[in-house]
Every structure is written in structure tokens, then in C-alpha cells.
Amino acid sequence: MQSKHALIILLFSITIFTSFKNTPDYQEPTVKSENVTPNSNDPDGLVGKWMMEGDPETYIDLRSNGAVIEKSIGEPLERYWSIKEKKLCLKASLASDSEVCIEYVLEQDILTLTINKMRLQYIRAKK
């Protein structure tokens, strides 16, 4: 339950620091390759789908082109990611200057995100 609260805090923080438009009718997020620069800042092999431990319906899908599909409560959201100063940084749009950067540790197929001293564990999804 604590990890759910931490994820909600993360999503709330991202929402506060960024602006994005939610459409009333859900459409599968799409990434236009001409608008996204491939993410060459993947030194630790973060690319892939990561499911929250104990809740496979909550996940983050870090894509090699710099896009991320994030799902926790509600419909999946498309965002963008990068690595800066050894932190995983997320922002709502490429044009946005606001981003949230999170400490992370990757050990084999376990990704641990630390948000306000709370640790959230994600497991790499099997292909």
C-alpha cells in the first residue's frame, strides 16, 4: 500500500511541475519519431517495460526513442525520459522545461526508484 501512495505522490508531482492535455476519449499513446530524439543516455540498460512489484497493472515502459508510457491510476500517459546526473528524469512534453528527476538503482531485472525516501521496486517485464 505504501508503494501505491508513493506512486500517487510521484504522479501528482509530475502533474504539478508539468502541463499536459488529457483527452476525454482514451487513445493509445503514439510517439512521432520526428518529434523524439533517440535516448542515447541509457548507460544502465533502463530501456524496457517495468512492472511494479505486486501490481502488474502499474508499469513504466521506457522506450529507446526517449518516450515513456506510464500507467498507474487511470489510463496510460505518454511522457519523455532521460538520464541526468545519474537520475531518471521525466517530463510531460518535449517542449516543457519542467521535469521531475528521481534517484534510481538498477540491479539485474529490478529497478528501484527512490521518491522522498520511499523506495518503489519495479520488475523488468518478460518479453
C-alpha positions in Angstrom: 0.0 0.0 0.0 2.9 2.3 0.8 4.2 1.9 -2.8 0.8 2.9 -4.2 0.9 6.1 -2.2 4.4 6.8 -3.3 3.5 6.3 -6.9 0.5 8.6 -6.5 2.8 11.2 -5.0 5.2 10.8 -8.0 2.3 11.2 -10.5 1.0 14.2 -8.5 4.4 15.8 -8.5 4.8 15.3 -12.2 1.4 16.8 -12.8 2.2 19.8 -10.7 5.6 20.5 -12.3 4.4 19.9 -15.9 1.5 20.6 -18.0 -0.2 18.2 -20.4 -3.5 17.7 -22.1 -5.6 14.7 -21.3 -8.1 13.8 -24.0 -11.6 12.7 -22.8 -11.6 9.7 -25.1 -8.6 7.4 -24.5 -6.4 6.8 -27.4 -3.3 4.6 -27.3 -0.3 6.9 -26.9 1.7 7.3 -30.0 5.2 8.6 -30.5 6.0 10.6 -33.6 9.6 9.8 -34.4 10.2 13.2 -35.9 9.5 14.8 -32.6 11.5 12.5 -30.3 15.3 12.2 -30.2 16.6 8.6 -29.6 17.7 8.3 -26.0 21.4 7.7 -26.0 21.6 8.3 -22.2 20.8 4.7 -21.3 24.0 3.6 -19.6 22.4 1.1 -17.3 20.0 -0.6 -19.7 16.8 1.0 -18.5 15.0 0.6 -21.8 12.1 -1.8 -21.4 8.8 -2.3 -19.6 9.0 -2.3 -15.8 6.1 -3.5 -13.7 5.6 -2.5 -10.1 6.3 -5.4 -7.8 2.9 -6.8 -6.6 0.9 -4.7 -9.1 1.4 -5.7 -12.7 -1.3 -3.1 -13.8 1.1 -0.4 -12.7 4.1 0.0 -15.0 6.5 2.3 -16.8 7.7 1.5 -20.3 10.9 3.3 -21.1 11.4 3.3 -24.8 14.7 3.7 -26.7 13.5 6.8 -28.5 13.1 8.8 -25.3 9.4 8.2 -24.8 7.9 6.6 -21.7 4.4 5.2 -21.3 3.4 5.4 -17.6 0.4 3.6 -16.1 -0.8 3.6 -12.5 -4.2 5.0 -11.9 -6.4 5.5 -14.9 -5.3 5.4 -18.5 -1.6 5.2 -19.6 0.1 8.6 -20.1 2.9 9.4 -22.6 5.9 11.3 -21.2 9.5 11.6 -22.1 12.6 10.4 -20.1 16.3 11.0 -19.9 19.2 10.4 -17.5 20.7 13.5 -15.9 23.3 13.4 -13.1 22.6 9.7 -12.6 18.8 10.3 -12.1 15.8 9.2 -14.1 14.1 12.4 -15.3 10.5 12.6 -16.6 8.7 15.4 -18.3 5.3 15.7 -19.9 6.4 17.1 -23.2 9.5 17.7 -25.2 8.8 21.5 -25.1 8.4 21.6 -21.4 11.2 22.9 -19.2 9.7 21.3 -16.1 10.8 17.8 -15.2 10.9 15.5 -12.2 14.2 13.7 -11.6 14.2 10.5 -9.4 17.1 8.6 -7.9 17.2 5.0 -9.2 19.2 1.8 -8.8 19.2 -1.0 -11.3 20.2 -4.4 -10.2 19.8 -7.0 -12.9 16.0 -7.1 -13.5 14.9 -4.9 -10.5 14.6 -1.2 -10.9 14.3 0.7 -7.6 13.1 4.3 -7.6 13.5 6.4 -4.5 11.0 9.2 -4.1 11.0 11.2 -0.8 12.8 8.4 1.0 10.2 5.8 -0.2 11.5 3.0 -2.4 9.4 1.6 -5.2 10.5 -1.6 -6.9 9.8 -2.5 -10.5 10.5 -5.8 -12.1 11.5 -6.0 -15.8 8.7 -7.5 -17.8 9.4 -10.8 -19.5 9.3 -10.5 -23.3 
